[in-house]
Amino acid sequence: MKTFQKTILRMTMVPAIFMTACVSLDEEPLTFITPEQFYQSEADANASCLGLYSELYHSREIWVHTTRGVEANNHDGRMRDANLVEPLATSDDMSTLWQSYYHLVRMCNSTIDGISASSLRDDIKAKYIGEAKALRASAYLRLAKNWGDVPMRLTSQVEDSYWELSPMKDVYNQVFADLNDALY
């Protein structure tokens, strides 16, 4: 009989505990800054561009690490001449480099879109958008040089998770267009 009472007690207490734990979690974040809130001054645009250089430095360090010395080991026992600057696409370092370049591209696109939508003066917009486009061109130049046809993302808006490969010629044309725009 005691076992039956304990079972009934447990069966009524567990749902009661879970039902009291249901609290509405619809809260406005207190510390989140949206792009619309961020790009309010030239200092904000400058701060965004400074962040791009941090990622550029990170990808450069990976590149130097990947192509160090006359011969470099690709973690799979194969060696290659690093002076040819033709790293193997299967290398762990190359996968990290690919991700790093696309992270820089994503950050550049976000900066370009945020500054474009801001109420900053046109000359300030042109300066910082040009800087971001030059860095994006740098990333796409390395991507095309190392992998040929690559996906090209030119906006921070993501509609789906799959991008078609863009022909290397189109990637180089975009690099030239970005560099042309950077000459504000």
Disulfide bonds with the S-S distance in Angstrom:
none
